[in-house]
Amino acid sequence: MIVCVCNNISDREIRQAVDLGLSSMDELRSDLGVATCCGKCATYAEEVLTLHVERTAADTRVTELSFRARQAA
């Protein structure tokens, strides 16, 4: 879904940016141009960013625990 109409930025692009290391709205503004024109997308863009950062962190923890359990076996 398009999040930022002014710059044609989708939620997928925001999630990919998080996967590549971005973790703040300032970084999204700087690197993707999100919320740099009219600003109407800022709230939703931040929601997409926050949810994906949280999910990524949760997935990483589970993967690490699973990996350690396999090493111990």
PDB file of N, CA, C, O and CB in Angstrom:
ATOM      1  N   MET A   1       0.839  -1.168   0.000  1.00  0.00           N
ATOM      2  CA  MET A   1       0.000   0.000   0.000  1.00  0.00           C
ATOM      3  C   MET A   1       0.894   1.243   0.000  1.00  0.00           C
ATOM      4  O   MET A   1       1.932   1.268   0.661  1.00  0.00           O
ATOM      5  CB  MET A   1      -0.960  -0.009   1.216  1.00  0.00           C
ATOM      6  N   ILE A   2       0.489   2.258  -0.734  1.00  0.00           N
ATOM      7  CA  ILE A   2       1.252   3.501  -0.754  1.00  0.00           C
ATOM      8  C   ILE A   2       1.008   4.246   0.554  1.00  0.00           C
ATOM      9  O   ILE A   2      -0.137   4.506   0.926  1.00  0.00           O
ATOM     10  CB  ILE A   2       0.861   4.382  -1.980  1.00  0.00           C
ATOM     11  N   VAL A   3       2.074   4.583   1.238  1.00  0.00           N
ATOM     12  CA  VAL A   3       2.001   5.325   2.499  1.00  0.00           C
ATOM     13  C   VAL A   3       2.197   6.814   2.227  1.00  0.00           C
ATOM     14  O   VAL A   3       1.425   7.645   2.704  1.00  0.00           O
ATOM     15  CB  VAL A   3       3.067   4.809   3.511  1.00  0.00           C
ATOM     16  N   CYS A   4       3.218   7.140   1.468  1.00  0.00           N
ATOM     17  CA  CYS A   4       3.532   8.531   1.134  1.00  0.00           C
ATOM     18  C   CYS A   4       3.197   8.765  -0.337  1.00  0.00           C
ATOM     19  O   CYS A   4       3.954   8.371  -1.224  1.00  0.00           O
ATOM     20  CB  CYS A   4       5.039   8.859   1.426  1.00  0.00           C
ATOM     21  N   VAL A   5       2.071   9.402  -0.584  1.00  0.00           N
ATOM     22  CA  VAL A   5       1.619   9.633  -1.954  1.00  0.00           C
ATOM     23  C   VAL A   5       2.541  10.625  -2.662  1.00  0.00           C
ATOM     24  O   VAL A   5       2.842  10.462  -3.844  1.00  0.00           O
ATOM     25  CB  VAL A   5       0.167  10.150  -1.964  1.00  0.00           C
ATOM     26  N   CYS A   6       2.984  11.642  -1.946  1.00  0.00           N
ATOM     27  CA  CYS A   6       3.827  12.675  -2.566  1.00  0.00           C
ATOM     28  C   CYS A   6       5.105  12.095  -3.166  1.00  0.00           C
ATOM     29  O   CYS A   6       5.548  12.529  -4.230  1.00  0.00           O
ATOM     30  CB  CYS A   6       4.186  13.742  -1.538  1.00  0.00           C
ATOM     31  N   ASN A   7       5.697  11.113  -2.484  1.00  0.00           N
ATOM     32  CA  ASN A   7       6.956  10.527  -2.944  1.00  0.00           C
ATOM     33  C   ASN A   7       6.815   9.078  -3.395  1.00  0.00           C
ATOM     34  O   ASN A   7       7.810   8.406  -3.669  1.00  0.00           O
ATOM     35  CB  ASN A   7       7.982  10.610  -1.851  1.00  0.00           C
ATOM     36  N   ASN A   8       5.559   8.595  -3.470  1.00  0.00           N
ATOM     37  CA  ASN A   8       5.268   7.239  -3.932  1.00  0.00           C
ATOM     38  C   ASN A   8       6.055   6.175  -3.157  1.00  0.00           C
ATOM     39  O   ASN A   8       6.725   5.329  -3.750  1.00  0.00           O
ATOM     40  CB  ASN A   8       5.576   7.124  -5.416  1.00  0.00           C
ATOM     41  N   ILE A   9       5.962   6.232  -1.823  1.00  0.00           N
ATOM     42  CA  ILE A   9       6.660   5.282  -0.950  1.00  0.00           C
ATOM     43  C   ILE A   9       5.631   4.329  -0.352  1.00  0.00           C
ATOM     44  O   ILE A   9       4.630   4.755   0.224  1.00  0.00           O
ATOM     45  CB  ILE A   9       7.459   6.025   0.179  1.00  0.00           C
ATOM     46  N   SER A  10       5.894   3.036  -0.496  1.00  0.00           N
ATOM     47  CA  SER A  10       4.964   2.022   0.005  1.00  0.00           C
ATOM     48  C   SER A  10       5.379   1.511   1.382  1.00  0.00           C
ATOM     49  O   SER A  10       6.496   1.743   1.845  1.00  0.00           O
ATOM     50  CB  SER A  10       4.875   0.855  -0.976  1.00  0.00           C
ATOM     51  N   ASP A  11       4.445   0.810   2.017  1.00  0.00           N
ATOM     52  CA  ASP A  11       4.755   0.189   3.304  1.00  0.00           C
ATOM     53  C   ASP A  11       5.852  -0.869   3.125  1.00  0.00           C
ATOM     54  O   ASP A  11       6.667  -1.073   4.025  1.00  0.00           O
ATOM     55  CB  ASP A  11       3.479  -0.446   3.926  1.00  0.00           C
ATOM     56  N   ARG A  12       5.873  -1.530   1.988  1.00  0.00           N
ATOM     57  CA  ARG A  12       6.901  -2.527   1.703  1.00  0.00           C
ATOM     58  C   ARG A  12       8.288  -1.878   1.687  1.00  0.00           C
ATOM     59  O   ARG A  12       9.248  -2.438   2.216  1.00  0.00           O
ATOM     60  CB  ARG A  12       6.617  -3.224   0.356  1.00  0.00           C
ATOM     61  N   GLU A  13       8.384  -0.700   1.078  1.00  0.00           N
ATOM     62  CA  GLU A  13       9.668   0.002   1.032  1.00  0.00           C
ATOM     63  C   GLU A  13      10.126   0.426   2.426  1.00  0.00           C
ATOM     64  O   GLU A  13      11.319   0.401   2.728  1.00  0.00           O
ATOM     65  CB  GLU A  13       9.569   1.227   0.121  1.00  0.00           C
ATOM     66  N   ILE A  14       9.181   0.812   3.266  1.00  0.00           N
ATOM     67  CA  ILE A  14       9.526   1.180   4.645  1.00  0.00           C
ATOM     68  C   ILE A  14      10.042  -0.048   5.387  1.00  0.00           C
ATOM     69  O   ILE A  14      11.044   0.031   6.097  1.00  0.00           O
ATOM     70  CB  ILE A  14       8.298   1.787   5.386  1.00  0.00           C
ATOM     71  N   ARG A  15       9.365  -1.179   5.226  1.00  0.00           N
ATOM     72  CA  ARG A  15       9.817  -2.408   5.898  1.00  0.00           C
ATOM     73  C   ARG A  15      11.191  -2.837   5.382  1.00  0.00           C
ATOM     74  O   ARG A  15      12.035  -3.277   6.162  1.00  0.00           O
ATOM     75  CB  ARG A  15       8.793  -3.547   5.688  1.00  0.00           C
ATOM     76  N   GLN A  16      11.417  -2.712   4.079  1.00  0.00           N
ATOM     77  CA  GLN A  16      12.731  -3.051   3.530  1.00  0.00           C
ATOM     78  C   GLN A  16      13.809  -2.132   4.085  1.00  0.00           C
ATOM     79  O   GLN A  16      14.924  -2.578   4.356  1.00  0.00           O
ATOM     80  CB  GLN A  16      12.710  -2.971   2.001  1.00  0.00           C
ATOM     81  N   ALA A  17      13.491  -0.863   4.255  1.00  0.00           N
ATOM     82  CA  ALA A  17      14.448   0.091   4.826  1.00  0.00           C
ATOM     83  C   ALA A  17      14.798  -0.303   6.257  1.00  0.00           C
ATOM     84  O   ALA A  17      15.953  -0.190   6.667  1.00  0.00           O
ATOM     85  CB  ALA A  17      13.878   1.527   4.790  1.00  0.00           C
ATOM     86  N   VAL A  18      13.810  -0.763   7.018  1.00  0.00           N
ATOM     87  CA  VAL A  18      14.069  -1.235   8.388  1.00  0.00           C
ATOM     88  C   VAL A  18      14.977  -2.456   8.334  1.00  0.00           C
ATOM     89  O   VAL A  18      15.918  -2.564   9.121  1.00  0.00           O
ATOM     90  CB  VAL A  18      12.735  -1.576   9.131  1.00  0.00           C
ATOM     91  N   ASP A  19      14.707  -3.367   7.421  1.00  0.00           N
ATOM     92  CA  ASP A  19      15.544  -4.557   7.278  1.00  0.00           C
ATOM     93  C   ASP A  19      16.991  -4.198   6.940  1.00  0.00           C
ATOM     94  O   ASP A  19      17.918  -4.940   7.266  1.00  0.00           O
ATOM     95  CB  ASP A  19      14.973  -5.472   6.202  1.00  0.00           C
ATOM     96  N   LEU A  20      17.168  -3.059   6.287  1.00  0.00           N
ATOM     97  CA  LEU A  20      18.520  -2.607   5.926  1.00  0.00           C
ATOM     98  C   LEU A  20      19.164  -1.750   7.017  1.00  0.00           C
ATOM     99  O   LEU A  20      20.299  -1.299   6.862  1.00  0.00           O
ATOM    100  CB  LEU A  20      18.472  -1.818   4.627  1.00  0.00           C
ATOM    101  N   GLY A  21      18.440  -1.523   8.124  1.00  0.00           N
ATOM    102  CA  GLY A  21      19.046  -0.845   9.263  1.00  0.00           C
ATOM    103  C   GLY A  21      18.430   0.463   9.704  1.00  0.00           C
ATOM    104  O   GLY A  21      18.824   0.994  10.742  1.00  0.00           O
ATOM    105  N   LEU A  22      17.474   1.013   8.955  1.00  0.00           N
ATOM    106  CA  LEU A  22      16.849   2.259   9.394  1.00  0.00           C
ATOM    107  C   LEU A  22      15.934   1.977  10.573  1.00  0.00           C
ATOM    108  O   LEU A  22      15.269   0.941  10.618  1.00  0.00           O
ATOM    109  CB  LEU A  22      16.059   2.925   8.238  1.00  0.00           C
ATOM    110  N   SER A  23      15.901   2.900  11.529  1.00  0.00           N
ATOM    111  CA  SER A  23      15.078   2.640  12.710  1.00  0.00           C
ATOM    112  C   SER A  23      14.385   3.883  13.260  1.00  0.00           C
ATOM    113  O   SER A  23      13.829   3.835  14.358  1.00  0.00           O
ATOM    114  CB  SER A  23      15.924   2.034  13.784  1.00  0.00           C
ATOM    115  N   SER A  24      14.404   4.991  12.529  1.00  0.00           N
ATOM    116  CA  SER A  24      13.749   6.201  13.020  1.00  0.00           C
ATOM    117  C   SER A  24      13.094   6.953  11.870  1.00  0.00           C
ATOM    118  O   SER A  24      13.433   6.754  10.704  1.00  0.00           O
ATOM    119  CB  SER A  24      14.758   7.107  13.745  1.00  0.00           C
ATOM    120  N   MET A  25      12.154   7.817  12.220  1.00  0.00           N
ATOM    121  CA  MET A  25      11.501   8.654  11.221  1.00  0.00           C
ATOM    122  C   MET A  25      12.497   9.599  10.575  1.00  0.00           C
ATOM    123  O   MET A  25      12.396   9.874   9.379  1.00  0.00           O
ATOM    124  CB  MET A  25      10.356   9.445  11.848  1.00  0.00           C
ATOM    125  N   ASP A  26      13.454  10.099  11.337  1.00  0.00           N
ATOM    126  CA  ASP A  26      14.475  10.978  10.755  1.00  0.00           C
ATOM    127  C   ASP A  26      15.227  10.271   9.628  1.00  0.00           C
ATOM    128  O   ASP A  26      15.513  10.869   8.591  1.00  0.00           O
ATOM    129  CB  ASP A  26      15.466  11.445  11.840  1.00  0.00           C
ATOM    130  N   GLU A  27      15.541   8.996   9.842  1.00  0.00           N
ATOM    131  CA  GLU A  27      16.243   8.225   8.811  1.00  0.00           C
ATOM    132  C   GLU A  27      15.342   7.987   7.602  1.00  0.00           C
ATOM    133  O   GLU A  27      15.802   8.053   6.462  1.00  0.00           O
ATOM    134  CB  GLU A  27      16.728   6.880   9.382  1.00  0.00           C
ATOM    135  N   LEU A  28      14.052   7.708   7.847  1.00  0.00           N
ATOM    136  CA  LEU A  28      13.123   7.521   6.735  1.00  0.00           C
ATOM    137  C   LEU A  28      12.982   8.800   5.925  1.00  0.00           C
ATOM    138  O   LEU A  28      12.956   8.768   4.694  1.00  0.00           O
ATOM    139  CB  LEU A  28      11.755   7.070   7.250  1.00  0.00           C
ATOM    140  N   ARG A  29      12.891   9.921   6.621  1.00  0.00           N
ATOM    141  CA  ARG A  29      12.802  11.210   5.917  1.00  0.00           C
ATOM    142  C   ARG A  29      14.043  11.437   5.061  1.00  0.00           C
ATOM    143  O   ARG A  29      13.948  11.810   3.892  1.00  0.00           O
ATOM    144  CB  ARG A  29      12.629  12.372   6.922  1.00  0.00           C
ATOM    145  N   SER A  30      15.188  11.209   5.655  1.00  0.00           N
ATOM    146  CA  SER A  30      16.456  11.471   4.976  1.00  0.00           C
ATOM    147  C   SER A  30      16.679  10.528   3.792  1.00  0.00           C
ATOM    148  O   SER A  30      17.060  10.970   2.708  1.00  0.00           O
ATOM    149  CB  SER A  30      17.608  11.342   5.960  1.00  0.00           C
ATOM    150  N   ASP A  31      16.443   9.249   3.997  1.00  0.00           N
ATOM    151  CA  ASP A  31      16.783   8.252   2.976  1.00  0.00           C
ATOM    152  C   ASP A  31      15.677   8.022   1.939  1.00  0.00           C
ATOM    153  O   ASP A  31      15.970   7.812   0.762  1.00  0.00           O
ATOM    154  CB  ASP A  31      17.107   6.946   3.644  1.00  0.00           C
ATOM    155  N   LEU A  32      14.403   8.061   2.370  1.00  0.00           N
ATOM    156  CA  LEU A  32      13.301   7.773   1.453  1.00  0.00           C
ATOM    157  C   LEU A  32      12.478   9.000   1.072  1.00  0.00           C
ATOM    158  O   LEU A  32      11.760   8.982   0.072  1.00  0.00           O
ATOM    159  CB  LEU A  32      12.400   6.751   2.065  1.00  0.00           C
ATOM    160  N   GLY A  33      12.579  10.051   1.858  1.00  0.00           N
ATOM    161  CA  GLY A  33      11.778  11.239   1.590  1.00  0.00           C
ATOM    162  C   GLY A  33      10.381  11.169   2.175  1.00  0.00           C
ATOM    163  O   GLY A  33       9.520  11.974   1.820  1.00  0.00           O
ATOM    164  N   VAL A  34      10.144  10.212   3.071  1.00  0.00           N
ATOM    165  CA  VAL A  34       8.828  10.064   3.696  1.00  0.00           C
ATOM    166  C   VAL A  34       8.524  11.303   4.542  1.00  0.00           C
ATOM    167  O   VAL A  34       9.377  11.776   5.293  1.00  0.00           O
ATOM    168  CB  VAL A  34       8.770   8.773   4.570  1.00  0.00           C
ATOM    169  N   ALA A  35       7.315  11.816   4.415  1.00  0.00           N
ATOM    170  CA  ALA A  35       6.819  12.946   5.218  1.00  0.00           C
ATOM    171  C   ALA A  35       7.631  14.222   5.015  1.00  0.00           C
ATOM    172  O   ALA A  35       7.800  15.007   5.949  1.00  0.00           O
ATOM    173  CB  ALA A  35       6.829  12.577   6.688  1.00  0.00           C
ATOM    174  N   THR A  36       8.136  14.431   3.796  1.00  0.00           N
ATOM    175  CA  THR A  36       8.910  15.644   3.541  1.00  0.00           C
ATOM    176  C   THR A  36       8.134  16.678   2.729  1.00  0.00           C
ATOM    177  O   THR A  36       8.608  17.799   2.542  1.00  0.00           O
ATOM    178  CB  THR A  36      10.190  15.292   2.820  1.00  0.00           C
ATOM    179  N   CYS A  37       6.952  16.315   2.248  1.00  0.00           N
ATOM    180  CA  CYS A  37       6.159  17.273   1.459  1.00  0.00           C
ATOM    181  C   CYS A  37       4.975  17.753   2.296  1.00  0.00           C
ATOM    182  O   CYS A  37       5.101  18.713   3.056  1.00  0.00           O
ATOM    183  CB  CYS A  37       5.661  16.626   0.118  1.00  0.00           C
ATOM    184  N   CYS A  38       3.847  17.101   2.163  1.00  0.00           N
ATOM    185  CA  CYS A  38       2.646  17.556   2.873  1.00  0.00           C
ATOM    186  C   CYS A  38       2.603  17.080   4.327  1.00  0.00           C
ATOM    187  O   CYS A  38       1.971  17.717   5.170  1.00  0.00           O
ATOM    188  CB  CYS A  38       1.404  17.072   2.145  1.00  0.00           C
ATOM    189  N   GLY A  39       3.274  15.963   4.622  1.00  0.00           N
ATOM    190  CA  GLY A  39       3.345  15.458   5.990  1.00  0.00           C
ATOM    191  C   GLY A  39       2.162  14.624   6.438  1.00  0.00           C
ATOM    192  O   GLY A  39       2.154  14.145   7.572  1.00  0.00           O
ATOM    193  N   LYS A  40       1.164  14.434   5.593  1.00  0.00           N
ATOM    194  CA  LYS A  40      -0.018  13.665   5.990  1.00  0.00           C
ATOM    195  C   LYS A  40       0.280  12.203   6.258  1.00  0.00           C
ATOM    196  O   LYS A  40      -0.491  11.536   6.948  1.00  0.00           O
ATOM    197  CB  LYS A  40      -1.070  13.766   4.930  1.00  0.00           C
ATOM    198  N   CYS A  41       1.376  11.692   5.733  1.00  0.00           N
ATOM    199  CA  CYS A  41       1.715  10.281   5.891  1.00  0.00           C
ATOM    200  C   CYS A  41       2.519   9.994   7.154  1.00  0.00           C
ATOM    201  O   CYS A  41       2.737   8.830   7.489  1.00  0.00           O
ATOM    202  CB  CYS A  41       2.485   9.809   4.694  1.00  0.00           C
ATOM    203  N   ALA A  42       2.956  11.011   7.847  1.00  0.00           N
ATOM    204  CA  ALA A  42       3.897  10.834   8.960  1.00  0.00           C
ATOM    205  C   ALA A  42       3.398   9.856  10.023  1.00  0.00           C
ATOM    206  O   ALA A  42       4.154   8.997  10.477  1.00  0.00           O
ATOM    207  CB  ALA A  42       4.175  12.169   9.605  1.00  0.00           C
ATOM    208  N   THR A  43       2.151   9.977  10.417  1.00  0.00           N
ATOM    209  CA  THR A  43       1.615   9.113  11.474  1.00  0.00           C
ATOM    210  C   THR A  43       1.608   7.656  11.046  1.00  0.00           C
ATOM    211  O   THR A  43       2.057   6.785  11.791  1.00  0.00           O
ATOM    212  CB  THR A  43       0.201   9.549  11.855  1.00  0.00           C
ATOM    213  N   TYR A  44       1.101   7.386   9.846  1.00  0.00           N
ATOM    214  CA  TYR A  44       1.035   5.998   9.387  1.00  0.00           C
ATOM    215  C   TYR A  44       2.430   5.444   9.092  1.00  0.00           C
ATOM    216  O   TYR A  44       2.710   4.282   9.384  1.00  0.00           O
ATOM    217  CB  TYR A  44       0.153   5.893   8.135  1.00  0.00           C
ATOM    218  N   ALA A  45       3.292   6.258   8.523  1.00  0.00           N
ATOM    219  CA  ALA A  45       4.663   5.812   8.243  1.00  0.00           C
ATOM    220  C   ALA A  45       5.363   5.426   9.544  1.00  0.00           C
ATOM    221  O   ALA A  45       6.067   4.418   9.598  1.00  0.00           O
ATOM    222  CB  ALA A  45       5.465   6.922   7.507  1.00  0.00           C
ATOM    223  N   GLU A  46       5.170   6.220  10.581  1.00  0.00           N
ATOM    224  CA  GLU A  46       5.788   5.902  11.872  1.00  0.00           C
ATOM    225  C   GLU A  46       5.204   4.623  12.454  1.00  0.00           C
ATOM    226  O   GLU A  46       5.922   3.848  13.086  1.00  0.00           O
ATOM    227  CB  GLU A  46       5.600   7.063  12.860  1.00  0.00           C
ATOM    228  N   GLU A  47       3.922   4.393  12.251  1.00  0.00           N
ATOM    229  CA  GLU A  47       3.287   3.159  12.717  1.00  0.00           C
ATOM    230  C   GLU A  47       3.881   1.937  12.009  1.00  0.00           C
ATOM    231  O   GLU A  47       4.208   0.942  12.655  1.00  0.00           O
ATOM    232  CB  GLU A  47       1.764   3.220  12.484  1.00  0.00           C
ATOM    233  N   VAL A  48       4.019   2.014  10.690  1.00  0.00           N
ATOM    234  CA  VAL A  48       4.615   0.916   9.919  1.00  0.00           C
ATOM    235  C   VAL A  48       6.047   0.678  10.395  1.00  0.00           C
ATOM    236  O   VAL A  48       6.448  -0.465  10.613  1.00  0.00           O
ATOM    237  CB  VAL A  48       4.591   1.229   8.390  1.00  0.00           C
ATOM    238  N   LEU A  49       6.803   1.735  10.554  1.00  0.00           N
ATOM    239  CA  LEU A  49       8.185   1.653  11.019  1.00  0.00           C
ATOM    240  C   LEU A  49       8.262   0.977  12.385  1.00  0.00           C
ATOM    241  O   LEU A  49       9.016   0.021  12.564  1.00  0.00           O
ATOM    242  CB  LEU A  49       8.809   3.051  11.085  1.00  0.00           C
ATOM    243  N   THR A  50       7.489   1.468  13.341  1.00  0.00           N
ATOM    244  CA  THR A  50       7.529   0.946  14.712  1.00  0.00           C
ATOM    245  C   THR A  50       7.139  -0.522  14.766  1.00  0.00           C
ATOM    246  O   THR A  50       7.814  -1.320  15.417  1.00  0.00           O
ATOM    247  CB  THR A  50       6.607   1.756  15.614  1.00  0.00           C
ATOM    248  N   LEU A  51       6.060  -0.883  14.091  1.00  0.00           N
ATOM    249  CA  LEU A  51       5.618  -2.281  14.103  1.00  0.00           C
ATOM    250  C   LEU A  51       6.662  -3.206  13.494  1.00  0.00           C
ATOM    251  O   LEU A  51       6.898  -4.298  14.010  1.00  0.00           O
ATOM    252  CB  LEU A  51       4.299  -2.426  13.350  1.00  0.00           C
ATOM    253  N   HIS A  52       7.289  -2.782  12.404  1.00  0.00           N
ATOM    254  CA  HIS A  52       8.277  -3.654  11.768  1.00  0.00           C
ATOM    255  C   HIS A  52       9.558  -3.743  12.600  1.00  0.00           C
ATOM    256  O   HIS A  52      10.179  -4.804  12.661  1.00  0.00           O
ATOM    257  CB  HIS A  52       8.601  -3.147  10.357  1.00  0.00           C
ATOM    258  N   VAL A  53       9.953  -2.662  13.229  1.00  0.00           N
ATOM    259  CA  VAL A  53      11.125  -2.705  14.126  1.00  0.00           C
ATOM    260  C   VAL A  53      10.851  -3.683  15.263  1.00  0.00           C
ATOM    261  O   VAL A  53      11.712  -4.494  15.603  1.00  0.00           O
ATOM    262  CB  VAL A  53      11.456  -1.283  14.695  1.00  0.00           C
ATOM    263  N   GLU A  54       9.654  -3.611  15.856  1.00  0.00           N
ATOM    264  CA  GLU A  54       9.300  -4.517  16.955  1.00  0.00           C
ATOM    265  C   GLU A  54       9.252  -5.970  16.485  1.00  0.00           C
ATOM    266  O   GLU A  54       9.767  -6.856  17.167  1.00  0.00           O
ATOM    267  CB  GLU A  54       7.946  -4.118  17.558  1.00  0.00           C
ATOM    268  N   ARG A  55       8.647  -6.220  15.342  1.00  0.00           N
ATOM    269  CA  ARG A  55       8.568  -7.592  14.814  1.00  0.00           C
ATOM    270  C   ARG A  55       9.945  -8.139  14.478  1.00  0.00           C
ATOM    271  O   ARG A  55      10.239  -9.306  14.735  1.00  0.00           O
ATOM    272  CB  ARG A  55       7.679  -7.638  13.570  1.00  0.00           C
ATOM    273  N   THR A  56      10.778  -7.297  13.909  1.00  0.00           N
ATOM    274  CA  THR A  56      12.132  -7.715  13.553  1.00  0.00           C
ATOM    275  C   THR A  56      12.917  -8.078  14.808  1.00  0.00           C
ATOM    276  O   THR A  56      13.631  -9.080  14.834  1.00  0.00           O
ATOM    277  CB  THR A  56      12.859  -6.604  12.766  1.00  0.00           C
ATOM    278  N   ALA A  57      12.783  -7.266  15.839  1.00  0.00           N
ATOM    279  CA  ALA A  57      13.475  -7.538  17.101  1.00  0.00           C
ATOM    280  C   ALA A  57      12.970  -8.835  17.730  1.00  0.00           C
ATOM    281  O   ALA A  57      13.767  -9.623  18.241  1.00  0.00           O
ATOM    282  CB  ALA A  57      13.286  -6.367  18.081  1.00  0.00           C
ATOM    283  N   ALA A  58      11.669  -9.064  17.698  1.00  0.00           N
ATOM    284  CA  ALA A  58      11.099 -10.295  18.258  1.00  0.00           C
ATOM    285  C   ALA A  58      11.559 -11.508  17.467  1.00  0.00           C
ATOM    286  O   ALA A  58      11.894 -12.534  18.059  1.00  0.00           O
ATOM    287  CB  ALA A  58       9.563 -10.225  18.272  1.00  0.00           C
ATOM    288  N   ASP A  59      11.582 -11.415  16.146  1.00  0.00           N
ATOM    289  CA  ASP A  59      12.030 -12.530  15.313  1.00  0.00           C
ATOM    290  C   ASP A  59      13.499 -12.840  15.566  1.00  0.00           C
ATOM    291  O   ASP A  59      13.893 -14.006  15.594  1.00  0.00           O
ATOM    292  CB  ASP A  59      11.805 -12.217  13.830  1.00  0.00           C
ATOM    293  N   THR A  60      14.296 -11.822  15.746  1.00  0.00           N
ATOM    294  CA  THR A  60      15.726 -12.012  15.996  1.00  0.00           C
ATOM    295  C   THR A  60      15.947 -12.747  17.309  1.00  0.00           C
ATOM    296  O   THR A  60      16.770 -13.660  17.379  1.00  0.00           O
ATOM    297  CB  THR A  60      16.457 -10.661  16.015  1.00  0.00           C
ATOM    298  N   ARG A  61      15.226 -12.361  18.340  1.00  0.00           N
ATOM    299  CA  ARG A  61      15.389 -13.030  19.627  1.00  0.00           C
ATOM    300  C   ARG A  61      15.017 -14.500  19.538  1.00  0.00           C
ATOM    301  O   ARG A  61      15.734 -15.346  20.071  1.00  0.00           O
ATOM    302  CB  ARG A  61      14.544 -12.344  20.692  1.00  0.00           C
ATOM    303  N   VAL A  62      13.924 -14.820  18.883  1.00  0.00           N
ATOM    304  CA  VAL A  62      13.492 -16.209  18.755  1.00  0.00           C
ATOM    305  C   VAL A  62      14.522 -17.002  17.971  1.00  0.00           C
ATOM    306  O   VAL A  62      14.850 -18.126  18.353  1.00  0.00           O
ATOM    307  CB  VAL A  62      12.113 -16.294  18.074  1.00  0.00           C
ATOM    308  N   THR A  63      15.030 -16.454  16.900  1.00  0.00           N
ATOM    309  CA  THR A  63      16.025 -17.135  16.086  1.00  0.00           C
ATOM    310  C   THR A  63      17.282 -17.414  16.890  1.00  0.00           C
ATOM    311  O   THR A  63      17.848 -18.504  16.799  1.00  0.00           O
ATOM    312  CB  THR A  63      16.363 -16.307  14.852  1.00  0.00           C
ATOM    313  N   GLU A  64      17.725 -16.443  17.675  1.00  0.00           N
ATOM    314  CA  GLU A  64      18.935 -16.628  18.467  1.00  0.00           C
ATOM    315  C   GLU A  64      18.740 -17.719  19.502  1.00  0.00           C
ATOM    316  O   GLU A  64      19.634 -18.541  19.705  1.00  0.00           O
ATOM    317  CB  GLU A  64      19.336 -15.322  19.147  1.00  0.00           C
ATOM    318  N   LEU A  65      17.591 -17.744  20.160  1.00  0.00           N
ATOM    319  CA  LEU A  65      17.330 -18.765  21.157  1.00  0.00           C
ATOM    320  C   LEU A  65      17.284 -20.143  20.517  1.00  0.00           C
ATOM    321  O   LEU A  65      17.831 -21.101  21.064  1.00  0.00           O
ATOM    322  CB  LEU A  65      16.025 -18.476  21.886  1.00  0.00           C
ATOM    323  N   SER A  66      16.636 -20.249  19.364  1.00  0.00           N
ATOM    324  CA  SER A  66      16.556 -21.518  18.667  1.00  0.00           C
ATOM    325  C   SER A  66      17.947 -21.994  18.243  1.00  0.00           C
ATOM    326  O   SER A  66      18.254 -23.182  18.341  1.00  0.00           O
ATOM    327  CB  SER A  66      15.639 -21.396  17.449  1.00  0.00           C
ATOM    328  N   PHE A  67      18.772 -21.083  17.779  1.00  0.00           N
ATOM    329  CA  PHE A  67      20.112 -21.409  17.353  1.00  0.00           C
ATOM    330  C   PHE A  67      20.931 -21.917  18.537  1.00  0.00           C
ATOM    331  O   PHE A  67      21.632 -22.921  18.409  1.00  0.00           O
ATOM    332  CB  PHE A  67      20.780 -20.192  16.713  1.00  0.00           C
ATOM    333  N   ARG A  68      20.857 -21.256  19.665  1.00  0.00           N
ATOM    334  CA  ARG A  68      21.601 -21.687  20.865  1.00  0.00           C
ATOM    335  C   ARG A  68      21.143 -23.055  21.343  1.00  0.00           C
ATOM    336  O   ARG A  68      21.951 -23.872  21.783  1.00  0.00           O
ATOM    337  CB  ARG A  68      21.434 -20.666  21.997  1.00  0.00           C
ATOM    338  N   ALA A  69      19.844 -23.296  21.252  1.00  0.00           N
ATOM    339  CA  ALA A  69      19.339 -24.592  21.676  1.00  0.00           C
ATOM    340  C   ALA A  69      19.883 -25.708  20.791  1.00  0.00           C
ATOM    341  O   ALA A  69      20.187 -26.796  21.280  1.00  0.00           O
ATOM    342  CB  ALA A  69      17.815 -24.599  21.657  1.00  0.00           C
ATOM    343  N   ARG A  70      20.007 -25.444  19.498  1.00  0.00           N
ATOM    344  CA  ARG A  70      20.553 -26.442  18.578  1.00  0.00           C
ATOM    345  C   ARG A  70      22.026 -26.672  18.847  1.00  0.00           C
ATOM    346  O   ARG A  70      22.501 -27.800  18.719  1.00  0.00           O
ATOM    347  CB  ARG A  70      20.346 -26.009  17.127  1.00  0.00           C
ATOM    348  N   GLN A  71      22.764 -25.633  19.216  1.00  0.00           N
ATOM    349  CA  GLN A  71      24.191 -25.780  19.492  1.00  0.00           C
ATOM    350  C   GLN A  71      24.416 -26.643  20.734  1.00  0.00           C
ATOM    351  O   GLN A  71      25.353 -27.440  20.778  1.00  0.00           O
ATOM    352  CB  GLN A  71      24.848 -24.400  19.675  1.00  0.00           C
ATOM    353  N   ALA A  72      23.559 -26.484  21.737  1.00  0.00           N
ATOM    354  CA  ALA A  72      23.701 -27.225  22.986  1.00  0.00           C
ATOM    355  C   ALA A  72      23.387 -28.702  22.802  1.00  0.00           C
ATOM    356  O   ALA A  72      23.885 -29.539  23.556  1.00  0.00           O
ATOM    357  CB  ALA A  72      22.795 -26.633  24.053  1.00  0.00           C
ATOM    358  N   ALA A  73      22.583 -29.026  21.826  1.00  0.00           N
ATOM    359  CA  ALA A  73      22.148 -30.427  21.636  1.00  0.00           C
ATOM    360  C   ALA A  73      23.231 -31.299  21.063  1.00  0.00           C
ATOM    361  O   ALA A  73      23.015 -32.492  20.849  1.00  0.00           O
ATOM    362  CB  ALA A  73      20.945 -30.485  20.732  1.00  0.00           C
TER     363      ALA A  73
END
